[in-house]
Amino acid sequence: MPLSLNTAVVLSIPKELWRLVDYLHKHSLDTPNLFKEPGDGEQIDELVEMLDTGADLSNFRGNVHSVARCLVYFLESLEHPVVPVSVFNKSTEAFHSLLNCQKFLLGISTTHYNVFHYIVAFLRDGVLEHSKQNQLSVDSLVEIFAPVLVRPDKQDGVVLEGCAQFLRNFLLVPQEDVIPKAGPLISK
């Protein structure tokens, strides 16, 4: 079953991730330079407190750039990257093929798999659908999210480009082609 933000499929993802994406989906898809603006440190601290205490994010009165930055910080703060570094022990040449990238994802945990596809669905079906208004492109989203989702051990150009190509593959294909035909993604 294809995965998008409008699907009835229930994914096993952290509730904080869902709450941040839900807020951004409702309030910011047309915002220019979303994810590129730094946000306000005090507002980000307020958001973290709201997430920690379960407070309703609809009561947040700060700007959407702070929520976007909080999402990036959340992904950066995960103990393990969404896409495990072990995936990138393979040849980076393999990441030029969507099929190879899909196969690599089949070997990661269900939660990491679901988080990856949830973020890709949000970026592709939400943010990029509004690219004329928010002025974001696939390349700008790859620049922001590839290092956060993958966090490679080596920071050399070849590895970083492999990480970028890995994410780019999933952002550029139609929704029905994103998810491999077999995988640990859905719980009903």
Disulfide bonds with the S-S distance in Angstrom:
none
